Amino acid sequence: MEYSLADILAIMMKHFLVIVVCTFIGFVSFFVVNRYITDPSYTAQVKLYVNPNEATGTGALNELNYAQKVISTYINFLRTNQFYKEVMKGSGLNYTADDLRGMTTIQSIDNTEIFEISVTSNDPEHSYLLVKTMQELAPDFIRNIKDTSEINIVDPVSLPESPSGPNILFNTLVGGILGLLFSAIASFVWEAFNIKIKSRDELVRRYSIPVLGNIPYYKNSNKGLFDFIPFMRNRALPIQPKVVGTEEDKRFDVNEAFQELRTNMRFTLFNTGCKKLIITSPLPEEGKSTTSSNLAIKLAQAGERVLLLDCDLRKGKIGSYFNLKSRPGMSDVLSGLFNENDVIQNTSYEKLKIITMGSIPPNPAELISSTQMEEFIQRVEKDYDYIIIDSPPVNVVSDVLGIAKLVDGIAIVVREGVTSHPNVTNALEKFKLTDAVILGFIINGTSQNQVKRSKSYYYHSNHG
């Protein structure tokens, strides 16, 4: 998957808090480990000079090259098990040859005729004693193998006075960088494999269907810790319609979002008669009922005569949102037990009427797709400017497919970070079989950044 610079910046900003937290954890954890857990180490060293008295070359450069080859040979002499065994015996310390090999570094210095032996351990006296023993044994050990060698001590060993490691500042910086890299890579991996809806632009690009509204993330209760984490906060409960349009509502952005949705819907449904609209979703808990309720409220506040129908005859919620009785309602009208005048209920909004779900029937799909439903719509549409139908989730039950032909269009509610693309695709394929008119998507639970970016795509209404 290819990312543009804009995509990279957008992903980084989306996961900014996680990246910052992981970077901070990297700093703190590495600091704590290096400062309080890791034992300090001490390094002692000695520098020795090799006199290439065997050189046969005529130039100084040839002599130096020969000395460097000699040093390489001598270093390999000192890396043998035999040398380490003599060091163990001479120091009297309880180390194995493998232990000494891991603690000891022998290397030439800057391509000169000098080489250095250093030992690092957690005890400064051990480091000193081991290097002192090597300092004493190395010249004779090499001379016993090559009797023409001449080795002199340039810088004798001394007792380490301060730790040589760990480098707390450097390691702390490394920890922060690793935390940053890990969180950034994890963010890109998450985005690459995440099949949930991420943004308005993604929906439009993927399905070539417009987005009618972006409803900001909103939760009635106080924010908890997980509300600040994108893939956790979307699990919160959907917006409650009773807070929208009331004086005590403190979320101006939520009201504005539904006003923009109302305006967009007016431009989308431009016929002169009653405008009939189905609002559905692929799965439950994506906000279709709250969206239906809030849209109906905003239309009624604008002076439109609105009838809101709860056609989710299994688990309808509209009545509870407006504190209305659920029975009798739609199922009772369609069953012939009541007429529409018996079940229409008033609300605190003068222009908004509601018919709740009614009694739970044994055959909800048959009732919704029956001729009684078609005749009911024909009877009531003359009295209203808008009829909004809250239907069951299309991927759960097929009820909505039976009435798709009775309306002017369908709006599909999805939830950012919750609704998956396979579920959206499945819903669209079902509606395609019925020749339904898909007006567009309504995205619930969007981040504030998404709402701001989407404003340039909207018409703006100046009316409350």
C-alpha positions in Angstrom: 0.0 0.0 0.0 1.4 3.4 -1.0 1.2 6.4 1.2 1.4 10.0 0.1 3.0 12.6 2.4 -0.5 13.8 3.3 -1.5 10.2 4.2 1.5 9.8 6.4 0.9 13.0 8.3 -2.8 12.2 8.7 -2.0 8.8 10.2 0.7 10.3 12.5 -1.8 12.9 13.7 -4.6 10.4 14.1 -2.4 8.3 16.4 -0.5 11.2 17.8 -1.4 10.5 21.4 -0.4 6.8 21.2 2.9 7.8 19.6 3.6 10.3 22.3 2.8 7.9 25.1 4.9 5.1 23.6 7.8 7.5 23.1 7.5 8.6 26.7 7.3 5.0 27.9 10.5 4.2 25.9 12.3 7.1 27.6 11.2 6.3 31.1 11.6 2.5 30.8 15.2 2.7 29.4 16.1 5.3 32.0 14.8 3.2 34.9 16.5 0.0 33.7 19.8 1.7 33.1 19.8 3.9 36.2 18.3 1.5 38.8 18.3 -2.0 37.5 21.4 -2.5 35.3 24.6 -3.0 37.4 27.3 -0.5 36.5 30.3 -1.8 34.6 34.0 -0.9 34.9 36.6 -1.0 32.2 40.3 -1.3 32.7 42.8 -1.2 29.8 46.5 -1.4 28.8 48.2 -0.2 25.6 51.1 -2.1 24.2 53.6 -1.1 21.5 54.9 -3.6 18.9 58.5 -2.9 17.6 58.7 -4.5 14.1 62.4 -5.3 14.5 62.0 -8.1 11.9 61.1 -5.7 9.1 63.0 -6.2 6.0 61.4 -3.5 3.9 63.5 -0.4 3.0 60.7 2.2 3.5 58.9 3.4 6.6 55.5 2.6 5.0 56.6 -1.0 4.5 57.7 -1.2 8.1 54.4 0.1 9.3 52.4 -2.2 7.1 54.5 -5.1 8.4 53.9 -4.0 12.0 50.2 -3.9 11.5 50.2 -7.5 10.2 52.3 -8.5 13.1 49.8 -6.9 15.5 46.9 -8.8 13.9 48.9 -12.0 14.5 49.7 -11.2 18.1 46.0 -10.3 18.8 45.0 -13.7 17.6 47.6 -15.3 19.8 46.0 -13.6 22.8 42.5 -14.7 21.9 43.4 -18.3 22.4 42.1 -20.5 25.2 45.6 -21.2 26.3 46.2 -17.5 27.0 42.9 -17.1 28.9 43.7 -20.2 31.0 47.0 -18.6 32.0 45.2 -15.4 32.9 42.7 -17.4 35.1 45.6 -19.0 36.9 47.6 -15.8 37.3 44.7 -13.7 38.6 43.2 -16.3 40.9 39.7 -15.2 40.0 36.8 -17.6 39.3 36.2 -17.1 35.6 36.0 -19.5 32.7 37.9 -19.0 29.4 34.5 -18.2 27.8 33.7 -15.7 30.5 37.1 -13.9 29.9 36.6 -14.0 26.1 33.3 -12.2 26.5 34.7 -9.6 28.9 37.9 -8.9 26.9 38.4 -6.7 23.9 41.7 -6.7 22.0 42.1 -4.3 19.1 44.7 -2.2 17.2 44.6 1.6 17.7 43.9 3.7 14.6 46.1 1.6 12.3 49.2 2.2 14.3 51.8 -0.1 15.9 49.9 0.0 19.2 47.2 -2.4 20.4 44.9 -2.3 23.4 43.7 -4.9 25.8 40.6 -4.0 27.8 38.4 -5.9 30.2 34.9 -4.9 31.4 33.2 -6.3 34.4 30.8 -5.3 37.2 33.7 -5.1 39.7 36.4 -2.5 39.2 39.0 -4.5 41.1 38.3 -7.6 38.9 38.7 -5.5 35.8 42.0 -4.1 37.1 43.4 -7.4 38.2 42.6 -9.2 35.0 44.2 -6.5 32.8 47.2 -6.3 35.1 47.6 -10.1 34.7 47.3 -9.8 30.9 49.8 -6.9 30.9 52.3 -9.1 32.7 51.7 -12.3 30.7 51.1 -11.1 27.2 54.7 -10.1 26.2 56.2 -13.4 27.4 53.2 -15.4 26.0 53.8 -14.0 22.5 57.6 -14.2 22.8 57.2 -18.0 23.6 55.4 -18.4 20.3 57.6 -16.0 18.3 60.9 -15.4 20.0 61.8 -12.3 17.8 58.8 -10.3 19.1 59.4 -7.1 21.0 56.5 -5.7 22.9 56.6 -2.7 25.3 54.0 -1.2 27.6 52.9 2.2 26.5 50.1 3.0 28.9 49.9 0.7 31.9 46.7 -0.4 33.6 45.1 1.6 36.4 42.2 1.0 38.7 38.9 2.3 37.2 37.6 5.2 39.3 34.2 5.6 37.7 31.8 3.3 35.8 32.2 3.0 32.0 28.6 2.0 31.5 25.8 2.0 31.1 25.6 5.3 29.2 22.3 6.4 30.8 21.7 9.5 28.6 22.5 7.7 25.3 20.5 4.6 26.3 17.5 6.7 27.4 17.6 8.5 24.0 17.7 5.1 22.3 14.7 4.0 24.3 12.7 7.0 23.3 13.6 6.6 19.6 12.6 2.9 19.7 9.3 3.8 21.3 8.7 6.4 18.6 9.6 4.0 15.8 7.6 1.1 17.3 4.5 3.2 17.8 4.8 4.8 14.3 5.2 1.4 12.6 2.4 -0.1 14.6 0.1 2.8 13.5 0.8 2.2 9.9 0.4 -1.6 10.3 -2.9 -0.9 12.1 -4.1 1.4 9.3 -3.0 -1.1 6.6 -4.9 -4.0 8.1 -7.8 -2.1 9.7 -11.0 -2.8 7.7 -13.1 -0.3 9.7 -14.2 3.0 8.2 -11.6 5.6 8.9 -12.8 8.8 7.3 -15.2 10.6 5.0 -12.7 10.8 2.2 -12.1 7.1 2.3 -15.8 6.3 2.0 -16.3 8.6 -1.0 -13.1 7.3 -2.7 -14.0 3.7 -2.1 -17.8 3.7 -3.0 -18.3 6.9 -5.1 -21.3 7.7 -2.9 -21.6 11.1 -1.2 -21.5 11.7 2.5 -24.5 13.7 3.7 -23.4 14.3 7.2 -20.5 13.9 9.7 -21.8 13.7 13.3 -19.1 14.3 15.8 -18.2 11.8 18.5 -20.4 12.6 21.5 -21.0 10.9 24.8 -23.5 12.1 27.5 -21.4 10.9 30.4 -18.1 12.3 31.5 -15.1 11.2 29.4 -13.2 8.2 30.6 -9.6 7.3 30.0 -10.4 5.2 26.8 -12.3 8.1 25.2 -8.9 9.5 24.2 -8.0 6.4 22.3 -9.6 6.4 18.8 -10.2 2.6 18.5 -11.6 2.5 22.0 -13.8 5.6 22.2 -16.0 4.5 19.3 -17.3 1.8 21.4 -19.2 4.3 23.5 -23.0 4.7 23.3 -24.4 6.6 20.4 -25.8 10.2 20.7 -29.0 10.6 22.6 -31.4 12.8 20.7 -32.9 14.5 23.7 -29.8 16.7 24.1 -30.1 18.1 20.5 -32.0 21.3 20.0 -32.5 22.0 23.7 -31.2 25.0 25.6 -29.1 22.9 28.0 -27.2 21.3 25.1 -23.6 22.5 25.4 -22.3 20.8 22.2 -22.7 23.5 19.5 -20.7 21.3 17.0 -23.3 18.5 17.3 -26.2 20.8 16.7 -24.4 22.3 13.7 -23.6 18.9 12.3 -27.3 18.0 12.3 -28.2 21.3 10.8 -25.8 20.6 8.0 -27.3 17.2 7.5 -30.8 18.7 7.3 -29.6 21.2 4.7 -27.9 18.5 2.6 -31.0 16.4 2.8 -33.1 19.3 1.5 -30.8 19.6 -1.5 -30.8 15.9 -2.1 -34.6 15.3 -1.8 -35.7 18.1 -4.1 -39.1 16.8 -5.3 -42.2 19.1 -4.6 -44.4 16.6 -2.8 -43.8 14.7 0.5 -40.2 13.6 0.8 -39.9 10.1 2.0 -36.6 8.8 3.4 -35.3 5.6 4.9 -32.5 5.7 7.4 -30.8 2.4 8.1 -27.4 1.0 8.9 -25.5 -2.2 8.1 -25.5 -3.5 11.7 -27.0 -2.5 15.1 -25.4 0.2 17.4 -24.2 2.4 14.5 -26.6 5.3 15.4 -29.4 5.0 12.9 -32.2 5.6 15.4 -30.4 8.6 17.0 -29.7 10.0 13.6 -33.3 9.6 12.5 -34.6 11.3 15.6 -32.1 14.2 15.4 -32.7 14.8 11.7 -36.5 14.8 12.3 -36.1 17.3 15.1 -34.0 19.7 13.0 -36.4 19.5 10.1 -39.3 20.2 12.5 -37.5 23.2 14.0 -37.1 24.6 10.4 -40.8 24.6 10.0 -41.2 21.3 8.1 -44.1 19.0 8.9 -42.4 15.7 9.8 -43.6 12.2 10.6 -41.1 9.9 12.1 -41.9 6.2 11.7 -40.3 3.5 13.9 -40.3 0.6 11.4 -37.9 -1.5 13.5 -40.7 -3.8 14.6 -38.4 -6.0 16.7 -36.2 -3.6 18.7 -37.5 -0.1 18.0 -36.1 2.7 20.2 -37.7 5.8 18.9 -40.4 5.8 21.6 -37.9 5.6 24.5 -35.9 8.5 23.0 -39.0 10.8 23.2 -40.5 9.3 26.3 -43.5 8.1 24.3 -45.5 4.8 24.8 -44.4 2.1 22.3 -47.9 0.7 21.9 -50.0 0.9 19.8 -47.8 1.8 16.9 -46.8 0.7 13.4 -47.3 -3.0 13.7 -50.8 -2.4 15.1 -51.7 -0.1 12.1 -50.4 -2.6 9.6 -52.2 -5.4 11.3 -55.5 -3.5 10.9 -56.0 -3.2 14.7 -55.8 0.6 14.7 -55.8 3.4 12.2 -53.0 6.0 11.8 -54.9 8.7 13.8 -55.0 6.4 16.8 -51.3 5.8 16.9 -49.7 9.2 15.9 -48.2 10.8 18.9 -47.3 14.4 19.5 -43.9 15.6 20.7 -42.5 18.7 22.4 -41.7 19.9 18.8 -44.8 21.3 17.3 -44.2 20.1 13.7 -42.9 16.6 14.7 -45.2 13.6 15.0 -44.1 10.1 15.7 -45.5 6.6 15.3 -43.7 4.1 17.5 -43.0 0.5 16.7 -46.1 -0.9 18.4 -46.6 -4.5 19.6 -43.9 -7.0 18.5 -45.5 -9.0 15.7 -44.7 -12.6 14.8 -44.1 -11.6 11.1 -42.4 -8.2 11.0 -40.8 -8.6 7.6 -44.2 -9.5 6.0 -45.9 -6.5 7.7 -43.3 -4.0 6.5 -43.4 -5.3 2.9 -47.2 -5.7 2.7 -49.7 -3.7 0.6 -51.0 -2.3 3.9 -47.6 -0.5 4.3 -47.9 1.0 0.8 -51.5 2.1 1.4 -50.5 3.6 4.8 -47.7 5.7 3.2 -50.2 6.9 0.5 -52.7 8.0 3.2 -50.3 9.9 5.5 -48.0 11.5 2.9 -50.5 14.3 2.0 -50.2 15.7 5.5 -46.4 15.9 5.8 -43.4 17.5 4.1 -41.1 14.7 5.3 -41.6 11.1 6.3 -38.6 9.6 7.9 -38.5 5.8 8.4 -36.2 4.3 10.9 -35.6 0.8 9.7 -33.8 -2.3 11.1 -30.2 -2.9 10.2 -30.1 -4.2 6.6 -27.5 -6.9 7.2 -29.4 -8.3 10.2 -32.9 -8.6 8.7 -34.3 -7.9 5.3 -37.3 -5.8 6.4 -36.0 -2.6 4.8 -35.6 -4.2 1.4 -39.4 -4.6 1.1 -40.1 -0.9 1.4 -37.1 0.5 -0.5 -39.4 1.1 -3.5 -41.8 3.2 -1.5 -39.4 6.0 -0.7 -37.4 8.7 -2.5 -34.1 7.5 -1.2 -32.1 5.7 1.5 -29.4 7.1 3.8 -27.0 4.6 5.3 -25.6 5.4 8.8 -22.1 4.1 9.5 -19.9 4.6 12.5 -16.3 5.7 12.2 -13.9 3.1 13.6 -16.8 0.6 14.2 -18.5 -0.2 10.9 -16.4 -2.4 8.6 -16.1 -2.2 4.8 -17.3 -5.8 4.2 -20.5 -4.9 6.0 -20.9 -1.7 4.0 -20.3 -3.6 0.8 -22.8 -6.3 1.8 -25.5 -3.6 2.5 -24.9 -1.9 -0.8 -25.2 -5.1 -2.7 -28.5 -5.9 -1.1 -29.9 -2.5 -2.0 -28.6 -2.8 -5.5 -30.8 -5.9 -6.0 -33.9 -3.8 -5.2 -32.9 -0.9 -7.4 -33.0 1.3 -4.3 -31.8 4.9 -4.5 -28.8 5.4 -2.2 -28.7 9.1 -1.3 -25.5 8.8 0.7 -23.8 8.0 3.9 -24.1 9.6 7.3 -21.0 9.1 9.4 -21.4 8.9 13.2 -18.7 9.3 15.8 -16.3 11.2 13.7 -13.3 13.0 15.2 -13.2 16.7 15.2 -10.5 16.8 12.6 -12.7 14.8 10.2 -15.6 17.2 10.8 -13.4 20.2 10.1 -12.0 18.7 6.9 -15.5 17.8 5.6 -17.0 21.3 5.9 -15.7 22.3 2.5 -18.0 19.7 1.0 -21.1 20.9 2.6 -23.7 23.6 1.9 -24.1 25.7 5.1 -27.4 26.6 6.5 -27.9 30.0 8.3 -31.1 28.9 10.0 -31.3 27.2 13.4 
